[in-house]
Amino acid sequence: MTVPQFSRPGAIDLSALRKPAAPPRQPGVSGAAGSYAFDVVGEASLRTDVVEKSMSVVVLVSFWSAQVPASAEINATLSTLADEFAGRFLFARVDVGAQPELASALGIPQVPLVVAALRGQLAPLIQEALPEAEMRLLVDQVLQAAAANGIAGVADPVAAAPAGGAVADDVDAEPLSRYPEAEDALLSGDLDAAIEGYSAALQAAPGDPEATVGLARAQLLKRTSGTDPAAARAAAQADPDDVSAQTLVADIDLLDGRVDDAFTRLIELVRRTSGDDRDAARRHLVEMFAVVGDGEPQVVRARQRLASALY
């Protein structure tokens, strides 16, 4: 299964909907259960509840119709997974039967259709119901790709919990980050400011997990800014033991969501090199682990492979 590329051609650009800004509204709740699921009603809702939130957290959007049973099945599965992932993504539903104008404006060809919203773009994911286990794997891959692109926010619940929990007043009521200025700089593309902000945070609190991850992501984006991927890959192919060339392509792979490819490239580089080159490759790989998340299965496996390569 291929991890979606959020900047690929064909993604639906929603950035124009960000202005003019509309007053915040509470996400609606449909009949489907789920503390992290809500209904999109109209363009203003799309702008505030999907586009704006997609700047810091993954939002999966289901275009569905009551006349298509498969779409209702998809909604039920994703609502369940949204609770299971506990805010690592939000799940939005758009009833195209009730809002044909919105579906038409976005160029939605048919239902069911599930897309991933990140930084104001919708990238198509699936057009059919999948088993829950397969859907869970797809969601996990989307989240890994998003993390590699600096989107790793965790949302508060937007709906009453199935067991009768309280309704969240607003998912944005409290900052998702303890370093909002650095995070805002990262999300806006001001990488120098983000690096400065997270570096300052680490000076004040050495080893702070959030600042460590934030700095690693900002540095990753800084290293790959303006890079020609084809030229970088050609240079890496021409000199397999050039640490700078190989780490750059590994960074590009990570940003493309090809996490295993990025890890494998550097693990094999560690096997082939020695001395300062080997240490540089190892340190770069460890930084990439922080970007993806130390608890992710791919990182756990890669750490084991790295240990084998080193010893």
Residue pairs with C-beta under 8 A, 6 or more apart in sequence:
1 134
1 137
1 138
1 141
3 141
3 142
3 144
3 145
3 257
3 258
3 259
4 116
4 123
4 124
4 125
4 142
4 145
4 257
5 123
5 145
5 256
5 257
6 116
6 118
6 119
6 121
6 123
6 145
6 146
6 149
7 121
8 123
10 124
11 121
11 122
11 123
11 124
12 106
12 107
12 115
12 121
12 122
12 123
13 120
13 121
14 46
14 47
14 50
14 51
14 106
14 117
14 120
14 121
14 122
15 51
15 120
15 121
17 43
17 46
17 47
17 51
17 120
18 47
18 51
18 52
18 120
21 47
22 44
22 47
22 48
23 48
24 48
24 170
24 172
25 44
25 45
25 48
25 49
26 158
26 169
26 170
27 38
27 39
27 40
27 45
27 49
27 92
27 158
27 159
27 171
28 38
28 39
28 40
28 41
28 45
29 37
29 38
29 39
29 158
29 159
29 160
30 37
30 38
30 39
30 93
30 95
32 75
32 76
32 79
32 93
33 79
33 162
34 79
34 80
34 82
34 83
34 91
34 159
34 162
35 82
35 83
35 157
35 158
35 159
35 160
35 161
35 162
35 165
36 79
36 82
36 83
36 85
36 86
36 87
36 89
36 90
36 91
36 155
36 157
36 158
36 159
37 75
37 78
37 79
37 82
37 90
37 91
37 92
37 93
37 158
37 159
38 49
38 90
38 91
38 92
38 93
38 158
38 159
39 45
39 92
39 93
39 94
39 95
40 46
40 49
40 50
40 61
40 92
40 93
40 94
40 99
40 102
41 99
42 99
42 102
43 102
43 105
46 94
46 102
49 92
50 59
50 61
50 92
50 117
51 117
51 120
53 59
53 90
53 155
53 171
53 172
54 117
54 118
54 119
54 120
54 121
54 151
55 119
55 120
55 151
55 187
56 151
56 153
56 176
56 183
56 187
57 87
57 88
57 89
57 90
57 151
57 153
57 154
57 155
57 176
58 88
58 89
58 90
58 116
58 117
58 118
58 142
58 143
58 146
58 151
59 89
59 90
59 91
59 92
59 116
59 117
59 118
60 78
60 82
60 89
60 90
60 91
60 92
60 114
60 115
60 116
60 117
60 125
60 139
60 142
61 92
61 93
61 94
61 114
61 115
61 116
61 117
61 122
62 71
62 74
62 75
62 78
62 91
62 92
62 93
62 94
62 112
62 113
62 114
63 71
63 94
63 96
63 103
63 108
63 111
63 112
63 113
63 114
63 115
64 71
64 72
64 74
64 75
64 93
64 94
64 95
64 96
64 111
64 112
65 71
65 95
65 96
65 97
65 111
65 112
66 72
66 95
66 97
67 97
68 111
68 112
70 112
70 128
70 129
71 111
71 112
71 129
73 129
74 112
74 114
74 126
74 129
74 130
75 93
77 129
77 130
77 132
77 135
78 91
78 114
78 135
78 139
79 91
80 132
81 91
81 132
81 135
81 136
81 139
82 89
82 90
82 91
83 162
84 136
85 139
85 143
86 154
87 154
87 155
87 156
87 157
88 143
88 154
89 139
89 142
89 143
89 155
90 155
90 158
90 171
92 117
94 102
94 103
96 102
96 103
96 108
96 111
106 122
110 127
112 126
112 127
112 128
112 129
113 124
113 126
113 127
114 124
114 125
114 126
114 127
115 122
115 123
115 124
115 125
116 122
116 123
116 125
116 142
116 146
118 146
118 149
118 151
119 149
119 151
119 187
125 138
125 142
126 135
126 138
130 138
141 257
143 152
144 257
144 259
144 292
144 293
144 296
144 298
145 256
145 257
145 259
146 152
147 217
147 291
147 292
147 293
148 220
148 254
148 255
148 256
148 257
148 259
148 291
148 292
149 255
150 186
150 187
150 217
150 218
150 220
150 221
152 213
152 217
152 293
153 176
153 177
154 176
155 171
155 176
156 168
156 171
156 173
156 174
157 165
157 167
157 168
157 171
158 168
158 171
159 167
159 168
160 166
160 167
176 183
177 183
177 210
177 214
178 210
179 197
179 198
179 201
179 210
179 211
179 214
181 193
181 197
182 193
182 194
182 196
182 197
182 198
182 201
182 211
182 214
182 218
183 194
183 214
185 191
185 193
185 194
185 197
185 218
186 194
186 214
186 217
186 218
186 221
191 218
191 221
191 222
191 225
192 222
194 214
194 218
195 215
195 218
195 219
195 222
197 214
198 211
198 212
198 214
198 215
198 218
199 215
201 208
201 210
201 211
201 214
202 208
202 211
202 212
202 215
205 211
212 290
213 290
213 291
213 293
216 287
216 288
216 290
216 291
217 291
219 287
220 251
220 254
220 255
220 287
220 288
220 291
221 255
223 248
223 251
224 248
224 251
224 252
224 255
227 248
227 252
229 252
232 245
232 248
232 249
232 252
233 249
233 252
235 242
235 245
235 248
236 242
236 245
236 246
236 248
236 249
238 245
239 245
240 246
240 269
240 272
241 269
241 272
241 273
241 277
243 269
243 273
243 277
243 280
243 281
243 284
246 265
246 266
246 269
246 281
247 266
247 269
247 280
247 281
247 284
249 265
250 262
250 263
250 265
250 266
250 284
250 285
250 288
251 262
251 288
253 259
253 261
253 262
253 265
254 262
254 288
254 291
254 292
259 292
259 298
260 298
260 302
262 288
263 285
263 288
263 298
263 299
263 302
263 305
264 305
266 281
266 282
266 284
266 285
266 288
267 285
267 302
267 305
267 306
267 309
268 309
269 281
270 278
270 281
270 282
270 285
270 306
270 309
270 310
271 309
273 281
282 306
282 310
285 302
285 306
289 299
289 302
289 303
292 298
292 299
293 299
